[in-house]
Amino acid sequence: MESLTDLSTAVYSSLALLLATFASLFSVVNPLAAAPVFLLLTDQDSDQERNQTARKAAVYMFGILITFLLLGSYIMSFFGINLAGIRIAGGLIIMRAAFSMLSPEKSGRKLSKEDELAAMEKEDVSFSPLAMPLLSGPGSIAVIIGFASQANNVIDYAIYGLAIVLAAISAFGILRLAPFVRKWLGQTGLSAMTRMMGFIALAISVQFVLSGISRFFNL
């Protein structure tokens, strides 16, 4: 009976961690904000080409984030950056992105006008700018490295990896249904959703900074 209770507790803890990780990552990735840019860059494409572009962007996003999940901490250690510094820097990056998401009509653009014009001249936009920096930019990478620094065992890494898979699938679904999402939510709805994601991202950034400060001072 006791072993069954321990198993139930472990499963519940794993599901809670998965949900929290996915929610945090999805709010920073924010594919809803990438949808208008995706529509702009694929305006002349057929439905099949648009579907392929969305799928490739999601795959690239998964590859980038899973790489930083597995190697991010080692890369930072190579440059002599401790985990406290990673969390504080990551928190500040996410905070900057969060503030822009809270005012999407003013500073919430994921790409500048110049970047959009340059991207429109590309034959394949699935890696750049869709996968990077739209879906897996500095904020998303900072979140993943922050999670990796908190992993205690293989199960934690597996949960974080699954959260990345779910975020990539969600991003593909939203990009694939972007025309319907834009029509259903409208610009006002997209802005409201972006603000909500921005608030969640801001809370995550504060938590990252406080966690880094606590680790640095051994509090």
N, C-alpha and C positions, 0 to 999 in steps of 0.2 A: 504493500500500500504506500509506503514511504517512497519507494523508488518510482511508483507511478506519479505521485505528487511532484517529485523532483523533475520527472520528465515533462509534466504539464507546465511546470514553472519555466523550464528551459525553452520549451516551444513558444510559450507566451512571450518570454523575453526576446526571443529571436524575431518573432513576428512584429513586436513593438519596435525593435531596432530597425527592421526592414522598412516599416511604414515611416518611421521618423527620418531615416536616411533618404528614402525616395521623395518624401515631401520636401525635405531641405534641398535636394539636388534639383528636383523639378522646378522649384520656385526660382532658383538661380539660372537654370538653363532657359526657362520661360519660353518654350517654343511658340506660345501665342504671340509674343512680340516679334518672333522671327517670321511668322506666317505672311505678313504684308510684304516683306522683302522677298520672300520666296515666290510669291505671286508675281511680283514685279520682274524678277529675274527669269521667270519661266513663262512669261506672258505669251510668247510666240510658240511655245512647245505644245505638243499633243498631250493628251491625257496619259498615254503610255510613257512618253518621255518625262513628263512631270512626275509620274509615279516612280520611275527609275531614279530620277534625281533625288527625290525624297528618301528612297530606300538607301541609296549610296551615302547620302549625308548622315543618316542615322547610323549606318555601319561605321563610317569614319568617326563619328562622335563616340561610339562605343570603343573603338580602337584607341582613340586619344585618351579617353578617361580611364580605361582599364590599364593603359600603360603607366599613367601617373599614379594610379592606385598601387600598382606593384613596384614601381621604381621611383616614385616621387620622393619618398623619404630618403632614399639612397642618393638621389641626385642632389638634394639639399644638403645632406651630410657631406658630400664630396666638396661642396663649396663652403663647408664650415658653418652652415646655418643650423642652429639647434631648433628643436620642436617648438619652443616658446616663440622664437622669432617667426617661424612658419605660420603659427596660428595667429599671431598679431598682424603680420603682413597680409595673410589671407583674409582676416577679418576686415582690414581697412579696404582691401580691394572689393570685397563683397559689399561693404558699406557704401562705397562710391557708386557701385552699380545699383544698389538698392535706392539711393536717393534719386538717381536718374529715372528709375522705374516708378517712383512715387509721383513724378511729374512727366509722364510720357509725352505730353503734347509740347513740352519745352525742351527737355534734355534727355528724353528716353529713347532716342534713336540708337539702334544697335550698329548702324553704319552711317558714315557721313555721306553727303551727296556725292563727293568725289569718289569714295569707295564704291558706291552704287553704280556710278557711271562706268568705272573701271571694270566692275564685275559683269556688267551687261555686255562687255566686249568679249568675255570669255566664252569658250565653247562648252566647258564643263564647270559648273559653279558648285558642285556637290561638296568638294573638299574646302575650297576657299571661294566665297566667304561663308557658305552655309554651315559646314561642320566646324570650321574655325575661322572667325571668332564668334559667329552667331550662336551656335549651340554649345560648343565647348571652349569658351573663352577663358580669360584669366580667373573670373569669378568661379566658374564651374571647376576648374583645375584646382583652385585654392580650397574649395570645399572637399574635393576628393583627397587631396594631400592631408587636409586636416583630419578627415576620417581615418586615413591610413595610419596617421600618427597615434590614433586611439585604439587601433586593432591589437588585441591581445593574443589571438590564436587564428587558426585556419578558418574556423567557423565565422569569425568576424569578417575576414576577407571575402569569404563566400557570400555573406549577406550583403556587403558593400558592392560586390560584383553583380549580384542579382538586382540590386537597386539601380545600377547603371544600365543593365539590360532593360528593366522596366521603363526607365527614363528614355532610353533610345527608342523603344517601341512606342511610347507615348508621343515622342517627338515626330516619329514617322507618321503616326496616325493623324496628328494635328496638321502636319504639312500636307499630307495626302488629302485631307478634308478641308484644306485652307479656304477654298472658295465658299464652301457651305458654312464654315465657321465665321468667316467675315460677313456673309449674308445674314446668318442667324444672330450673331452678337452685335454686328454693326461696329462702327468706330467707337461709339460710347461704351459699348460692352467690352470691347478689347481693352480700352483704356482703364476701365474699372477693374478688370481681371489683372492687368499689369500692375496697378496700384496695390492690389491685394498681394500679389507675388512680391512686390517691393517691400511691403510691410514684413512679410515672413522672412525675406532675405535680410532685412535690417536687423531683425531679432537674432538671426543666425550669426550675423557679423558681430554683434555685441557679445554674444556668447563665445565666439572664437577669441575676441580680444581679451575678455575677462579670463578665459581659460589659459591663454598665453601668459597673461600677467601673473595669474596664480602659480603657474608652473615655473615662471622665472624667479619669483620670490619664495617659492616653496611654501605657499600658503595652504 
